[in-house]
Amino acid sequence: MRIPHYGLDRRGLLCFAASGVVGTLFPKGFCSASNSTRPVGFGRAKSVMIVLLSGGPSQLDTLDPKPDAPAEVRGEFSPISTTIPGVAVCEHLPRLAEQANRWAIIRTLAHREHNHLLATHVALTGRPTPVPRGGSDLDRVETRNDFPNFAAALDFIRPRNDGLPSGVSLPNYLIEGPLTWPGQHAGFLGAKHDPWQINGDPNDNNFRIQALSMREGVTTDRLQSRRQLLDRLNIGHRSLTCVETRALREQQDLAYGLLTSGKLTDAFELNREADETRERYGRNKFGQSLLLGKRMIEAGVPVVQATMGIVQTWDTHVDNWGKLKNTLLPQLDQGLAALTDDLMSTGRLDETLLIVMGEFGRTPKVSTLPGQTIPGRDHWAHAYSGLFAGAGILGGQVLGQTDAQAAYPITNSWSPADICSTIFNALGVDAETTLMDPLNRPHYLLNGTVISNLYTGATA
């Protein structure tokens, strides 16, 4: 027997029922295992913040420099020492070098997708796209057949009723021309579970979220009166099974919750931050997005995704070193330092999992595109690097080792599926949790292995 919506099999249902009142605290599809069988790090995080470096940063020019490699591989930057003995990073990440004891660096992330769209789906869901996509990018855009991203899946298994969304993505949706990157919404779970998307520049003095502002003359009391009237009008429709009717009602409930949630509204008031604080993060779109993301976490949003720049910002086929040196690395270095400083000072780093990654890395060999004169690096998913911190993760360590050109792992590697399992394990979600698609087919939420080395410090 399987209960389709709740994702419980017979064993899970008995476990859930036997847990009594305490069981109501667990998500749908969740069967509590004993503490001794749970992976290390289970339940350590209240929130997860994913800093997405869209386009794919070069591992050689950031976290895995190879100074002894040939010039056509090592690139133009020099390494600098970090607070981790024997470990170096790019010279344009001086704050990170000083704060390396806060971070675990993984140098052997890897998967098989070298296309931006397919790799983004893998990075943000832990799954390959559900069906083979065509050779054209137009055939690879997001669809409602896609696997749900992290925030959407969490919203399904832990629905909220406090007016806060389960996930917020900012500062822009990943769209380029006609191409909408997959992996950004709830996929087959439906629009009800989509993360809340912020489109705007938090560094703009006029930045505000119109959706959280009531129209002039509409007070909270008047809004509640309108809601009561709407409830009476909807009484005759609640028994209908029409998908559109249910979806409309769900959107009404979400809108009402957001409008009446003072926590979320206050979180968007960046002008409440001291000028000194805003300067520490960097008065640019990325730095202020990290600051806004921090405020989302403080408000209680469990999954926050902050994207650096716009789609493909780190896609440095041309002028790789100029873009990194002049803009990307300084902004990343400053923003991350301010973010971790603030989370540490308030104690929130102990309960917040931070992940910094792209959808893949860059080719070891420098190249120049036809018609271009300034060299860069191309797509590379065989080996790339990421940063992990907070929620019990041991900082000051490097996991994984690549070959002499940072091309392939020569030790253990980890996939986006493993990152997915690590995220949900940190949030206290059981490994056997399932999601149900529109055809009532069960899908295990997790299909990777928790990266236990992040917590144990064991050599990988």
N, C-alpha and C positions, 0 to 999 in steps of 0.2 A: 504494500500500500504506500502511496506517496501523496502528500497533500500539496497540490500544484503550486499555489501561491506562496506558501510558507517555506517550500523547499525542504521539508522534513520527511525522511523515510521512517519506517516503523521503529527502528532503533532510536532514531533521533526524537520521534514523537514521545516514546516512553520516557526517554531521558528528560525531555523538556517537561512532561507532565509530572514526573516524580520530583522535580526540583521545586514544585509549589510556587509560593509567592516569589522566592528568590529567582526562579526561572524567568519571571517576566522582565527581569533586567537584561536578559540576554537577547541578542538579535534573532530574527527569524532565520531558521536554518542552522541555528547554533546548538551544539550539544556539548555541554561542559565536560572537559576532560580533567583528570586529576592534575594537580600542579606538577607532579613528577614526570608526566608525559608531555607537558607543554614545552615547546622549544624555548630556548633562552631568549629573553627580551619580551616575552609575552605580556601584553597589556601595559607596557611601560610608557606608552605615548597617549596623551589626550588629543594631540593635534599632529598633523603632518604638513610640512611645507616643502613643496617641490619647486625648486628654482630651475626652470627649463631654459636651456641655452639652445634655442631653436636654430637649426641649420647644421649643428654639429661642430664643436670646437676641436681644434687640433690637440691631440694628446701630447705630441712632441713639443709644442709651443706653450704648454700650460703645466701639466702635472707629471709628465713622464719625459723629461728632456733626455736627449742622447748626445752629449757633447763630443763623444769620441766617434760618432758616426760620420760618414762622408758629408761634405758640404751640401750636396744635393738632397740629403736626408735631414741633417740636424737643423737646417734653417738658419735664421739670422740672429736669434736670441741666445743669450748666455744663461746658464743656471746660477741660482743662488742657494746657499745653504738654508735649511730650516731648523726649527727647534727639535726636529727628529734627527738624531745622529745619523749621518751618512745619507740623508735624503735631501734632494734638491728639487726646486720648482723653477719656473720661469722667472727671470729677473724683473718682470713687470707685475709680479704678485708679491710685493714686499710685505704687506700686512698679513697675507696668508702665510708667508714664510715664518713670520713672528708668532702667529697664532696656530701653527700646525698642530700643537698639542691638543687643540680642540677638535680636530678633524681626523677621521679615518679616510685615507685615500685608497680607492680601489683602482688599480691600473689594468685590470684584465676583465672589464666588461666586454661582452661580445654577443652578437646575434648574426642573422643571415641577410637582413634587409638593408640594401644600400640605396634605396630610393627614399626621399624625404617623407612622402606620404605614408608609405607602408611602415617605415621605421618609426614614425611618430605614433602610429597606432600601437605598435609593439611596445614602445617606451611608456605610453600612458595607460595601457591596459594589461601589459604582461602577456599578451596573446598576439599571434599573427592574425591578419585579417581572415575572416571566417571562410571566404571563398577565394579562389584565384582571381586576381585582378588583371585587367587587360594591359597591353603594352603601353597604352597612352595614359598620361597622368589624369586625363579626364575620366578614365575608367577606375581611378583609384581614390576618388574623393569619398568623404564620409557618407555612410548610409545607416538606416535604422536596423540593418542586419549586423552591424558591427558589435563587438564585445564592449560592454560598458566600461568607462574609465573608473579610476579608483574612487572618486567622490560619488559618482552615480551608484556604484555597487554598494558603497557604504550607506547611501540614502535608502536603498532598497532593503537592506538587512537591518538597518537601524533608523526607521523613519522618525522624524522629529516633529514635535508639536509645540515648540517654543518660539516659533517665528524666525528661527535662524536656519539658513540653508546648510546642508551637509558639506557643500563645497562651493568655493568661489575661485574663479579664474580671472586673472587680470594681467596686463592692462588692455589686452586685445585678443580677439579670436584669430586663430591662425588661418588666414585666407589670403590667397594671392591670385588676383584676377578671378578666373572661374573656378579655381581650385580651393576646396575647403579641406583642410587636413583632417583625416579620420582620427578617432581616439579622444575627441574633445567632449563628447556628450554621452548620454546613457545608452546609446545603441538600441539593442532589442528590448531593453527595459522600458522604453518610451520616454517622451518629453517630460513627464511628471518628475523624473529623477535626474534631469539634466542639472549640472552645476550652474550656479548663478554666474553669468558672464558680465564682467565689467569692461566696457570699451571706452577708453578715455585716458588722458595723460594726467596722472596725479600731480605732476609738477606744474601744471597749468594753474594759475591763480584763480581761474573760474571753474576749476574742477568741482563737480558735484554730481550726485546720482539723482537724476530726475525721478526715477521710479520710486525712490524712497521719500519723495516730497509730496504732501497732499496739496491739492489745488487751493488757491487763495479762497478763503471763506469756508473751507471744509475743516471742521474741528474733529477731534477724536470722538466726541459724543455724537456728532452728526454722522461720522463714518460708521459708528456702531449701530445707529438707527437705520442707516441704509443696509447694513449687513443683516439686520433682523428682518427687514422687508424682503431682501433677496432670499433669505432662508425660507420665508413663507411661500414665496413664488416657486422655489425649487422643490417644495415638498412633493408635489405631484410628479416630479421627474426622478426622484431618487431610486425608484424601483426599476427604472429603465436600464437596459443593458447596453445601450448605444455607446460605443467607444467614445464618440465625439462628446456626448453629454457628460460622461464621467470625466473626460479630460478637461472640459470646461470648468466643471465643479472643482476639480483639483487645482486648476490654475487660480480660480477665485480664492480658494482657501490659502494658497501660497501668497497671493498678492496681499490679502488681508493680514496675514501673519507678518509679512515684511513691513507693511505700513505701520503696524502697531508695535513693532519690536524696537524699543528705544536703544537696545544694545547695538544693533546693526547700524542704525542711523548715526549714533554717536561715533562709531568706528570710522565712518567715512569723513569725519570732520578733521581733516589733516591740519587745518589752520589752528587747531588747539595745541598742536605740538610747538615747542619752543623753536625759534629760528636756529638755535645752535644744534638742536637735534636734527632738523631737516638738512642742515649743512653737513653734518656728519655722514648722513646716508648718501649725500651727493644730490645737488639740485639738477637732476636729470630724470628722465622717465623711468629708468630702471631703478635708481636709488630710491625714488619716492614710491615705486611699486613695492619694493621690499618693506619700506616703512608701513605702507598701507596693509601689506600682507601680515605684518606683525600685529597691527591693530585688529585685523580679522581674527587672528589666533587669540588675542586677549579678549575678544568679544565672545569666543566660544565656538567659532567655526572649526570643525575638525580637519578639513582638508583644504589647503590653500595652494594654488598654483600661480607662481609669478613668472612670467615669461620675459626674458631680457630682449628688449627691442621688439621688432615685428618678425613675421615669418622669415626664416632663412637668414637672420641677422649674422649668424656665425658661419654661413655658407661661403667660406672665403676661397673660392676658386681663383679670384683675382685680388691682388694686394693683401694677401693674408697677413703679413707682418705689419703693414701700415695700419690696417683696421684694428688689429689686436693691440698694438702699441699705443695708438692715439685715442682710442675710445673704449673698446670692449674690455680689455684687461684692467685698466684703471677703474672703470665704473664697477666692474665685478669685485675687484679687490676692496674698494672703499665700502661698497654696499654690504658685502658679507661681513666685514669687520664690524660695522656698526650694528648689524642685525644680531650677531652672536654676542657682542658686548651687552646689548640691551636685554637679550634673553637670559644671559648669565646673571646680570645684576638683579633681575627680578625672580630668579629661580625657575623661570619657565623653560630653560633649555633642558632641564631634567625631565620634562614631560612633553617636549616637542621634538619630533624627528625631522631633521633637516636633510634634504637630498639635493645636490647640485649636479645636473647632468644634461647632456644633449641627447639627441636620438641616435647618434653614432659619432665617430671621430673623423680624422682626415688621413689621407694617404701618406705613407712615410716619404715617398719620393716627391720632391717639388716638381710642379708642372706649370705650363703656360698654355692657356686656352688659345685656340685659333683666333687670330685677329686681335689678340691682347699682347701687351708688352710687359705687364707687371705680373710676376708669377704668384702662384698660390698652391693650395692643396685640394684634392678632390675627396669624394665620399669614401668612407672606410668604416665598416662595422665589425671587422675581424678582431679589433682590439681598441678600446677607448677607455677613458678615465672618468671617475666621478668622485664626489665628496660626500661624506656622511657624518652626521654629528647629532648629539642629543639623545634623550630618552634611553639612557643606559649604554650607548655606544662608547667604546673606549677610544678616546682621541690619541693622537701621537703615534699612529701606526700606518703602515702601508701594506695592503693586501694585494698579492699577485705580482708577477714579474713578467715583462714582455722581453722579446728578443732584442738584439742589438739595434734594431731599427724601429722599435715600438710597433711592429707590424702584426705579430701574433703572440699569444700567451705561451710562455714556456712552463707556467705553473697552472694551478687551478683557475678556471674562468667562471664568471657568473653572468647570467642572462637577465633581461628585463622580467622574465617570469620569476626569477629569484628575488628581484627587487620588489615585485608585487607581493610575494609571500612574506617578505620581511616587513613591508608596510602594514599589511593586515594583521600579522602576528603582533607587531608593536601596538596596534590599536585594540588587541584583545579579541580578534575574530578567529573562530575555530577553523582549523585546516580543512574540515569536511563540509564547510558551508557551501550550499549550492544556490544557483540562480536559475529561474525558470524563464525560458523564452516564450514568445507568443503561441508556440505550438505545444507548450507544456513539456518541453524537453529539458531535463536537468543539465546544468553545466557547473562543474566544480569551479568555485571562484578562484582557487589557487591551483596552479600546476607547476610550481617551482619549489625550491628548497630555501628555507630561511638561511640568510647569510650569518651563521652563528659566529663566525670569526670576528665580526664587528663587535661582538659583546665579550668574547673570550680572549681576544688578542692572540689566538693560536695562529701560527705561521701557516700561510696558504701556499 
